């Protein structure tokens, strides 16, 4: 599944990145074939940009995050 919105957890297939590393999409810029996403590295905390075509959504992790934010006992918002 390709990314299409803020808050999805993705894996980034870049030249130097580890494909098992997880990122969360902070912003998604939909520009057709040149769509980009601003990514937050969940391991190091660094923020970077990546092309959407190089990202793959981790559907299980994204579902768990969405569920937690909607139903979990937290004070994030």
N, C-alpha and C positions, 0 to 999 in steps of 0.2 A: 504494500500500500504506500502510495506517495503522500507526503505531507501536504496539508492544505489549511492549517490553522495554528494559531498560537496555543501553547500548552501541550502539544504532542511530544512524546518522548521518541527520539529517533536515534538511529545509528548513522554515522557519516563515513562514506567510503571516499577518503581523500588520499593523497599521495603519501602522507606521513602518519596519518591517524590509524589507530587500532580500531578495526571494524566492530569489536565488541564493546567499545566505549560508548556510553549513553550520553545524550544531550537532550535538553529541553528547548523547544522553540520559544523564544521570547517575542519575536515579531516575524510575521510572514508577509513577504512582499510579492504579491501575485502579479507577474508580468509575463504571462504565457510561458513560452519555452525558456525564458531567462529568469524565472521566479527564483527568489533568494529567501533565505531565512537567517535571522540572527540567532545564534545558538549559545546556550550556556552549558559548558562542560560540567557534568555532575561530579566528576572526580576532582578536577583541579579548580573549578570555579571560574575559569577563563571564559571570556565571551569572544565569539568569532562569527564570521559570515560564511555561508556555504550555499551553493546552488541546490535548489530543491531536487534536481534530477540526480544528485549524488546522495540523497537521503532516503532512508527506509524507515517507516514508522514501526516501532515496537508496539504492536496492538495490545498485547497483554499488559505491559507496563503503563501505557497510556490509559487503558480502561481502569486500572487500579488507581492511578492518580486522579482521574475524573471522579471516580466513586468516592474516594477519600475526601476530595474537596467539596463534594456535594453532601455527603452523609457522615463524614468523620467528625470526631470530637477534636476540633482544632480552633485556633484563633488567628488564622492567617489573614482573614479578610474581615 
